[in-house]
Amino acid sequence: MVSEGKLVSARMLVNGISILIDRTIRGYTCSHVELESHAACVG
């Protein structure tokens, strides 16, 4: 996530009340993207 021009780690958004970690998810797909210059990928 980008906030005020700075990257914020998704885990920093977890507060245990309104934003939780869904522990029922059995797996996920992680993608590695290489760009020519620094950038934030939004999708």
C-alpha positions as CSV (number, residue, x, y, z in Angstrom):
1,M,0.0,0.0,0.0
2,V,1.2,3.5,-0.7
3,S,0.3,6.2,1.7
4,E,1.5,9.8,1.4
5,G,4.1,8.7,-1.1
6,K,5.5,6.0,1.2
7,L,5.2,2.2,1.1
8,V,3.3,0.7,4.0
9,S,3.7,-3.0,4.8
10,A,0.3,-4.8,4.8
11,R,1.1,-6.3,8.2
12,M,1.3,-2.8,9.7
13,L,-2.4,-2.4,8.9
14,V,-3.5,-5.3,11.1
15,N,-5.0,-4.0,14.3
16,G,-6.7,-7.1,15.6
17,I,-10.1,-5.4,15.8
18,S,-11.3,-4.1,12.4
19,I,-8.4,-5.5,10.3
20,L,-7.6,-9.2,11.0
21,I,-5.4,-11.9,9.6
22,D,-7.6,-14.6,8.1
23,R,-6.1,-17.8,9.4
24,T,-8.5,-20.0,7.5
25,I,-6.7,-19.3,4.2
26,R,-4.8,-22.5,3.3
27,G,-2.5,-21.0,0.7
28,Y,-1.7,-18.0,-1.4
29,T,0.2,-17.0,-4.5
30,C,3.2,-14.8,-4.3
31,S,4.5,-13.0,-7.4
32,H,7.9,-11.4,-7.9
33,V,7.9,-8.4,-10.3
34,E,11.1,-6.7,-11.5
35,L,10.7,-3.2,-12.8
36,E,13.3,-1.0,-14.6
37,S,13.0,1.6,-11.8
38,H,11.4,1.8,-8.3
39,A,7.6,1.9,-8.5
40,A,4.5,0.7,-6.6
41,C,2.5,-2.0,-8.4
42,V,-1.3,-1.5,-7.8
43,G,-3.6,-4.3,-8.8
